[in-house]
Amino acid sequence: MSLTTAVAYGPISFLTTGGQQLLIPVTAFGFDTNGQIQFVTPDSPYSAALNWLNHLYETGYIRPGKAPAPSLAMVIRAADPGAWGNQIQIKVTAAEETFDLEVTATMTYTNVLRETLLDELGTETRPGSKPGLVRFRDADLPLVLPAALAGASLAGGTNATPVPAAATSGTQIRKYGEDVAAFQLVARKPGSRGNDIDIVIENVVSADGTFSLKAVWNVKLTALNPTTVGILTTINDAFGYVVSVAAPVGGSLGIPQTSTFNLTGGTDATKASASPITQ
């Protein structure tokens, strides 16, 4: 479908029924030949805002532009449903015939009690209320206060069949004030790409029993050519632990514009997603 670009007089903000604040880029929608607003991608994470966009059109806040709407370069979705997917950042650096793609998922828990973090991350038998990249082990309960950890990578994750192994922090996390193991953090999903998770523990306050935890998954591929045979397999082998990348419906993989953005729209039942446009 050919669409005309949209022009807005300022930011477009929308509050979902679930209480999530969305900023809608004008590149996410356009106007069809009948002057109706249509989203660039059929399963747009902003589809719930259509009535709001129509209202803004009626009030003159948004209007059709003059140029055709840009085409989609790809569709990126979080590998799993959940609000955690909204913390996935995509960085694209485009060249004339290739592009670099970097995916970073960052989960930060600041000044939390052990019990609070346990409730959020869960264990192998206890679902977390806010699952992210890592979880605890039942074997380490009750949790003790950890010492600060400047940075460590999970290890031991494999793609072995029939049972792949999840990466763990091993004995790197030590007990506060005592040189013994405190607990292990385990990648929420099995597989060798769990070894790309780095963890940091800081702001440990023994008097309050609180600490801060950051878990980061980061992978980058360079000089990707969308015309290379099997390019989507290469991309998804590298990033599939956290996101899936596909060609747009009815189209082919393109070179996205140079940009940095987060996936949006992730809920308990929905995968966060984004659809970058071609340069």
Helices and strands as residue ranges (DSSP letters): E 4-8, E 13-15, E 21-23, G 26-28, E 29-31, E 37-39, G 47-49, H 50-59, E 62-68, E 75-78, G 83-87, E 88-94, E 99-113, H 114-121, E 134-135, G 138-140, E 149-153, E 174-175, E 178-181, E 186-187, G 192-196, E 197-205, E 210-224, H 231-239, E 243-246, E 259-262, E 273-274
